[in-house]
Amino acid sequence: MDIDITSLSQDMPDFHNHEEAREWFKNQFHERFSLRSSDDEDGKKVYYYHLIKHPDQYEQYMESFAKEQEGHEITNMETFESYSTVQITEDGDIHFIS
């Protein structure tokens, strides 16, 4: 599955809240949409998800953090191209961070 972020952002519906947006992404991308963290920004709850474009590369990247390694380093940009970060606010605003 090739994920084109530009097309995705143009084709997705307007959302009224975080739950509605999360449900839509989960229905579209299933296990390729994963919550990573949340935060409060300017009094608004914000959720950060990874939209996984290349599962094999992404899995290796995530596993590298689980291992205790000295001198852990990333040697190419393919790792960062394996996913995009999707920021969803509590009121359903979406921002893509690639």
Secondary structure, 3 states (H helix, E strand, C coil): CCCCHHHHHHHCCCCCCHHHHHHHHHHHHHHHEEEEEEEEECCEEEEEEEEECCHHHHHHHHHHHHCCCCCCCCCCHHHHHHEEEEEEECCCCEEEEC
